[in-house]
Every structure is written in structure tokens, then in C-alpha cells.
Amino acid sequence: MAPSPRSFSLLVGAVFLSVGLVSLIIGMPLMLGEREFDADVRVADGRVLTKTIRKADASEREDTEYRVTYRFTSGDGRTVEDGQTIGVDAWEALTEQGPVAIEYLVSDPDRSRVAGTDGWILAWTRWRSAARSCCGRYGGS
């Protein structure tokens, strides 16, 4: 016996609701973090320590990951080392041991990022990871 149109509509609605809830759960903290950066950010001169590439791999990663580590001194004189996954254009513009502008939270200098980048690359990466762990790599197995 074929499912009724009503049960099919409920199934489709449940799928969309599930995807929407996952996006909301992941997106809200990231959006609030962006708002916090907008309100409490300071820019410091930093130094690029390393640049690394994790190439796409059919079994592990679908996309190439561009990562940079850096060091800067916060306004209170503390030296902070951190790292971030950034877009390819920003990654290519940097050189190891070269200068880099760093944005950090005045209230928490351990929370920092390369100036001009935002959390959306990280948000996309986390969203895809959560979706894959929930639904499989391509929505199937």
C-alpha cells in the first residue's frame, strides 16, 4: 500500500524541520559570537608563525583546509598564540614570519582571528560536520 499524500507531506516537513533545527542550534552561538566581536574587538599587529594545507581527501575531507597560526600581544601586554582556518585568498596573501593584523576580544584575548575574516568559514565547516555525522556524507549512508 502506497503512503498517503498527507503522510508524505508530514515526512517532508519533518526533514525540513530537522535540518532547520540543526542549523539554528549551530548558527545561533556563531551569530552571537560575531556580535560579541563587533562590540568588543581590538586590532593588534601579529606575526604569522605557520601556514598549513590539509588537502581534500576522498575518504576524510571533501574540501581543502587552509590554516594559519599566529602570535600577537594584547593590549594588556600578554602574548597570545592562536590559529584559524581561513579562506584560500586570505591564506595566499599571508607569508610565514610575515605581519598579520589580528582582531581579538578585549575581554578575552584568547578569542582572536585574522582581521578581515569572520566566523562563517568556521560556521560552514561545523555545519557540514554536524550534517555528515547526522545524515552521512552525502545524505545517505
Buried (B, 14 or more C-beta within 10 A) or exposed (E): EEEEEEEEEEEEEEEEEEEEEBBEEBBEEBBEBBEBBEEEBBEBEBBBBEBEEEEEEEEEEEEEBBBBBBBBBBEEEEEBEBBBBBBEEBBEEBEEEEEBEBBBBEEEBEBBBBBEBBBEBBBEBBBBEBBEEEBEEEEEE
